[in-house]
Each structure stands twice: as structure tokens, then as C-alpha cells.
């Protein structure tokens, strides 16, 4: 009976490992969502200048803040 339980446990671990591998491969292959008003970097440009990254983050935050602004109720 112990052998059957051990085989079942190993089988479950293999299945969970395969599902996790498939999930992680899907996440790595997905692209980043586009932010409106911010130019996306070129696909071949793997290494970016830190100033470019900082500027893109600033533009994305500004675009997000602009869409969240609401009038004050006085």
C-alpha cells in the first residue's frame, strides 16, 4: 500500500510540474500591454538606456494619472 501511495504522489508531482511549466511558458511569451499615449520600444531593442526606461515609466504614470483625474465636488 505504501508503494501505491508513493507512486500516486510522484504522479501528482509530475502533473503539477508539467502544468506549472506550461503556465510559466505562457507568461514569458505574452507581451506587455500597451499604455495609451506611450510609444512602445522596438521589439529588437533588448537593452535599453536607463534614461529611456525612466522616461517611459514617467510617461506611463502621467498617462495613467491623467485618466484618473476627476472633478472636485464643491
Beta strands, then each sheet from edge to edge (+ up, - down):
end
